[in-house]
Amino acid sequence: MKKIHWYDNISINLFWLGLNIRNNAVGSIFTPYLVALFVSSSIRNSALGAISTAGLIIAMLVQPAAGLLSDRSTSRFGRRRPFIFVGVILDLFFLALIALATSYWMLLVAILLQQFSANISHGALQGLIPDLIPEGKRGVASGVKSIMELLPLILLNFTVARLVGAGNFNGGVIATGGSLLVLMLLTMLLVKETPYKGSDPQTPQPVNHPEIEPKMPEKIGPSMLRVLGMLAGFLTGGLAGLVAGGMVGGIAGLIAWPIAGAGLARALGVGLGGFTAMIVAVVVGVWSGVYVTLSKAVVRQSAFTWWVVNRLFFLAAITSIRSFAPYFLMYTFNLTIEKAVVNTSSLIMVVGIFTLISALPGGWLSDKFGHKKLVSISGVIAAVGTFILLGTIWLPNMTLIYVAGCTLGLATGLFTTTNWALGTNLVPKEESGRYLGISNLAGAGAGMIGTGIGGLMADTLNGYLPGLGYFILFATYGVLFILSTVTVRWIKEVKTV
């Protein structure tokens, strides 16, 4: 077996740093900042939710397609690096379009194009560790990858966020593009790929190690049909959620109207309807997507399906709290968008640090006390952090904000480690890639449900009573964390063989 040096683990994972600098800068800084400038405060959350949802649909389609195409690449430069290179070059153009945007619609187009280019490189990048690191040595490589994913949360707070907060938006974009370009070029130079010679079974060619024969790449057609099936199932869940939410909200509003008056009845209907829509969208979306993708296997793998539901409840809440944090801080502390961006970046940095602190021992703790127990505990801790955050709406206090951030960070680190370990124990070993790929429902769907529906809830309720939208929205996210804990009871932790 080829010897893997410490610097191999760094070079192979180096572009994860660049990718997450780009993703966090665009998602957590540039987009909320520009949306706040381009639209009125009454529709700010809805506008942000619409951009996030549209971008995630693009990501859900492009990322697996790029990964599948890179599997078949016979470029003399290797299978993955050409896609990373092309994705970054396109990224630089689309980052410039974001900087040049002068309206919400221009920003929407630029973000969608940037999601397209970003996921070209992202889809291929996911193949580097399996290609270049022998199976028995991937634990260390995956740990380095996790560090590269969390470092941007700290780095951006002292660089890009400060530039944007000081009114130098273009400087922030240039810093993001420059770091992305440098890290891409270092990856091109330092990572060594053996060209793939095709899928001729008569002359199998190793990807990197002479003692390892590569697996034949899966056909593109069936793989993309599964992706489309997941997307169709998820959109079905979203539609079901909107219908169910509309019915529940409408009935609740009609009942409350004679008692509480039109305004309060409307607010009650929106709150209950939005809450119902999120829950139905999660459950129906996951079960529909898994059924379409795995067909009859869904009946035998109900534990796996509930695992995806558990994952989606948690991620929908945590990613959405992060998305709406700038606008929440603007309202709560009466900040400008520039100051809100800086404070949000500092909060995200704290969350990232505590995520790392709890993620490192999380695997050991789950092995000792059980994956399900730790996943359940993480949901309860996250709910506590969210309810602490709720209190600051009426009693603004930055110390409490950071206490909530620390709590959410601890819960997130514990969840990400133990939930994934639990999932790997639920899938058939021979089809682990196929099953775990379905977990993309939770990754992509989290933003669609949490921000797509949540943005409409926040703006509508804030219109009735300032601050009410954020209170009800974050309370809903707290309940989603609790539901993630409740769903663990239906996950039978039995290894499938």
N, C-alpha and C positions, 0 to 999 in steps of 0.2 A: 504493500500500500504506500502511495506517495506520501512523504512527510509534509505535514502542514505546519508552517511557521506562524508565529504570532502576527507577523506583518501581513500574511496572506489573509487572515481573518479580517484585518482592517481594510486592506485594499479592495477585497471582494464586496465589503459592505459600505464602502466610502460613499457611493452614490445614494444610499439610503439617507445620508445626511443632507445631500443636495435636494433630493426629492421632497423631503419633509420640510426643509427650509422654504421651498417653493409652495408646497401645499398649505402650510400654516400661514405664510405671509399673505397668500391670495385669499384663503378662506377666513382667517381670523382678523386680518388687518385691512387689506385693500378693499375687499368687497363690502364689509360693514361701513367703512369710512366713506366710500363713494356713494353707497345707497343712501346714507344719511344726508349727503350733499344734494342728491338728485331728486329725492322724493320728499313729500311732506311727512311730518312726524306722525300723522294720523294713519298712514299706510306703510310706515317704515318696516315693521316686522313682517308684514305680508309680502312686501317686495323682496326682502331678504330671503324669506322662505321659498318664494317662487324661483329665484335664481339658484338656490341650493338644490331644489328638487330637480330642475331641468338639468343642472350640471351632473348630478348623480346618475341620472338616466343615461347620459352620454358615457360616463365612466363605467357603468355596469355593462355596456355593450363593447366599448373600445378595449378595455383592459384585458378581458379574456381573449378577444380576437388577436390582439398584439402578441399575447403569450403563445397562442397556438401557431401563429405565423412564424414567430421566432423559433419555435420547436423545429420547424422545417427549413430554416435558413441554412444555406450552404455557402454563405459568404466566407471568403478567405480570412476575414477579420473575426470570425466567430459567429455564434448564433445570436447572442444577446446584445453585444456592444453596438452593432450597427443601428438597432432600434433605439437604444439609449441615445446615440448620437443624433439621429434624425429627430427624435422627440424633443431634445433640448434645443436644437436649432429652431424648430417651429415654436417652441416655448418662448424663445427670446423675441420673436416677432409678435406673438400674442400678448406677452407682457407689455410690450410697447403699445399695443392697442388698448390695453387696460389703462395705461398712463394717459393716452390721448382721448379717452372717452369723455364726452361732454354731456351725456344724457344717460338715463337709466337703460334705454333700449340699446344704445351703443355698448354700454357695460355688459348687458346680457349677452350680446353677440360675442364680445371679446372673451367673456368667461366660458361660454360654451366651446369656443375654439381652443381656449387654453386647456379645458378639460380633455378635449380630444388629443392634443399634443402630449399633455402630461401623462395620460394613460397609455400612450404608445411606449414610452420609456418604462413606466411602472409595470406594465404587463410582461415585458421582457426581463426586467430586473429580477423578478421573482424566481427566475430560473437559474440565477447565478450560483446560489448555494447548492441546490441539488446537482448542478453540473460540475462544480469545481471542488466540493468538499465531500469526502467519503462519508457514508452514512453514519459510521460510528463516531465521527468527529463533528457532527453538525450542531451539537448542543452549545459548544463555545461560540461557533459562528452565529448561531441564532441569538445568543446573549449579546454579542457585539452589535448585531442588527438592532436589537431593542434599544441599546444605548444610543445608536445613531438616530433612531426615531424620536427619542426623548430630548436629545441635546438641542434641537432647534427651539424647543419651548423656552430654554434658557437664553440661547444666543440671540434670538429675535427680540427679546425684551431689552437688550442693551444696544441693539443696532437698528433694525428696520422700524420697530415700534417707536423708538426715540426720534428717528428722522421724520416719520409721519406725524408724530405728536408735536414736533417743532414746526410743522407746516411744510416740510420738504418731502412731499409725496413722491416726486420724481426721483429724488435721491434714494428713497426706500425701494423703489422699483429697480433702479440701477444696481443697488447693493444685492438685491435678490437675484437678478439676472446674472450679475458678475460671479457670485458664489456658485450659482448653478453651473455656469460655464466652466469655471475652474475645476470643480469637483467632477464634472463630466470628463474633461480632458485628462485629469489624473486617473480616472477609471480606464479610459482608453489606453493610457500608457502602462499602467501597473498591472492590470488584469490580463492574464494570458489565457486565451481560449484556443482549443484545438478545433479547426474547422470541421464541421459536420459534413460527411460525404454522402448523405442521402440514406434512403431506407431500403437499399438493395439487400435482401436477406442473405445473398451469397457472399457479400463482403461487408459484414457489419463493422462499423468504425466506432471506436471509443470516443467519447466526447473529450475527456481529459486524462483519464487514467488507463494505461494499457491493460490493466487487469480487470477492467470493468467494461462489459458490453452494454451499449446504450439501449434503452427500451425504444421500441418503435413508436414514433409519435402517433397520437390518436388522430383519427380523421377529423378534419375541420367541421364538416357538415353536422354530424351528430353532436359534437361539442357545442357548436353555436345554437343548435336547436334546443339544447338544454338551457343555455343562457336565456334564449327567448322565452322558453317555458317558464323559467323562474321569474322573468320580468312580467310575463302575462299573468302569472299567478299572483304576483305582488300587486299589479295594477287592479286585478279583480278584488283583492283584499282592500285596496284603497277605495274602490267604488263602493264595496259593501260597507266599509266604515262610514263613508259620507252619507249613504242612505240610512244606515242605522242611527248615526248621529243626528241626522236631520229629523228622523221620526221621534227619537227620544227627546231631543231639544224642543221640537215643536209641541209635543204633548205636555212636557214640563212647563213650557211657556204658557200654554192655554190654561192649564190648571192654576198657575200662579197669577195670571192676569187679573181676575176679579178681586184677588186678595191683596196683591202687592202693587198693582198698577202696571202700566205698559212697559216702562223703562226697566224696572227690576225684573219683570217677567222675561223680557228679552235677554237680559244679562244672564239670568238663571238658565234659560234655554240654550244660549251659546256655550256656557260653561259645561253643562251636562252633555250637550250634544258633541262638543269637541272632545271631551273626555271619553265618551262612548266611541266616537269615531276612531280615536287612536287605538283603543283596546281591540275593537273589531278588526281594524286594518292589520294589526299585528298578527292576531290569531288566524284569521281567514287568509291573509296574505301568505303566511308561512305554510299553512296546511295545503293551500292551493298550489303554491310553488313547488313544494316537495312532492305532492301527488303527481303533478304534471311531469316533473323531472324523473321521479323514481317509480311512478305508476303504482303497481300493487305492493311494492316494497314498503310503501308508507304504512301499510297496515301492520307489517312485521316490525317496523322501526319507529313506533310511536314515541319511544323514549328519545330517539334522535330528533324527531320533530319538535318535541317539547323542549329539547335542548336549544334548538334554533329560536324558539319562541322566547325562552328565558334570556338568550343572548340579545335578541332584538329589543325586548322591554328595557333592559339595562342600557344598551347603547343608544337607543332612541332618546332616553332621558339625558344621559351625560353629554352627548354631542350637541343636543339642543340647548342645554344650559350654557354651554360654551358659545354657541352661535349667537344667542341673544344677550350675552353678558355685556357688550358695549352699550346697548340701548338701555338695558336694566340699570347700569351704573349712571348713564346720562340722566335718567329720570330720578333715581334714588338720591344722587348727590348733586344734582343740578350742574352737570359737567358739560363742557363742549365736547364735540366728537373727538377732537384731538386729544384732550385729556382722558377721555374715556378709553381711547385706543391704548394709551400708555398704561392706564390702570388695569385694563383687561389683560394686557400682555404680562404685567407683573403677577396678576392672579393666576393666569395660565401657567406661568413659570413655577409658582408655588405648587399648583396641582401636579405639574410634571415631576417636580422633585419628590413629592410624597408618593406619587405613583411608582417611581423608581425604587424608593425606600421599601415599599410594601411588595413590589413585584419580585424583588430578589429572593426574599425568604418565602414567598407565597407557594412556590412549588414544593419546598420542603415541608411546610405546614400542611399542605393538602395531602401529601403522601402519609403524613403522620396521623392526621385527624379525619381524612376523607374529603374528596373533592366536593361532594354535594354539600357537606356542612359548611365548607369555606365559601362556596358560591352563595349559599343562603345568607351567611353572615355579611358578605360584601354588599348584598342588596339592602340589608338593614342599616349598615353604616352609611351607605350612600343616601338613604332616605333621611337619616338624622342630619347629614350635611346639608341636604336640600331644605329641610325645615328650619335650620339655623339661618340659611340664606333668606327664607321667607320673612323672618323677623326684621331684617334690615330694611324692608320696604316701608315699614311704619316707624322704625327706630334706626335711622341711618347710622352705621358705625363701621368704619373700614376694618377695625380689628375683628369684628364678627365676620366680615366678608372673608378675611384670610383664614379664620378658624374654619369656616365652611369649606374653603378651598383645600385646606389640609385634610379635612375629613373626606371630602370627595376624592382627593388624590389617593389616600390610603385605600379607599374602597375600590377605586378603579384599578390600581395595581394588583390588588388581591383578586379581583374579578378576572382580569385579562389572563392572568397566569392559571388560575384554578379552573375557570370555565373552559379554556382551550384543552387543558389536560383531561377534563371530564369528557369533552367531545371526542377526543381521540380514542377513548375507551368504548365508545358507542358504535363505531363504524366497522364494517367488515374490512379486514386488513387488505384484502385483494382489491377493494374498491375505495380505499380511503381518500384518494384524490377526488373521485367523483362525489362522494358524500360531503367531504369537508369544503369542496367548492361551493356547495349549496349554502354554506354559512355566509357567502356574499350577500344573501338576502338580508342578513342582520347588519352587515357593514353598510351597504348602500341604502337599505330600507330605513335605517335609523334616522338619517337626515331627512329623507322624504316625509316620513310620518311626523317626527318630532318638530321639524321646522316648517314643513308645508302646512300642516294643520294648525300647529302652534302659533304661527305668525298671524293667521286669520283670527284665532281666539284672542290673542293679546291686543290687537288693534281694535277689534269690536268692543271688548270689555273696557279697554282704556278710554274709549269714546264715551262710555256710559259714566265711568268714574275713574279719573286718573290714578294709575297704579293698580287698579283692580285686575287689569289684564295680566300683569306680571305676577300678581299674587295667585290668581287661579291657575295660571300656566305653570308656575313652579310647583304649586301644590299638586297639580296633575303629574308632573315629572316625579315628585316624591312618591306618589301612589304607583307609578310605573316601576320604580325601584322595588317597592313592596311586592308588586305582582311578579317581578322577576324571582323573588324569594319564594313566593307561593307556588310557582310553576315547577320548582325543583322537586316537589313531592311526586310528580308524574314521570320523573326521569329515573328509570331503573338502571342503575349503574352495573350492568352486566356486559362483559366483554363479548362482542359478536365475532364469531370465527367463520 
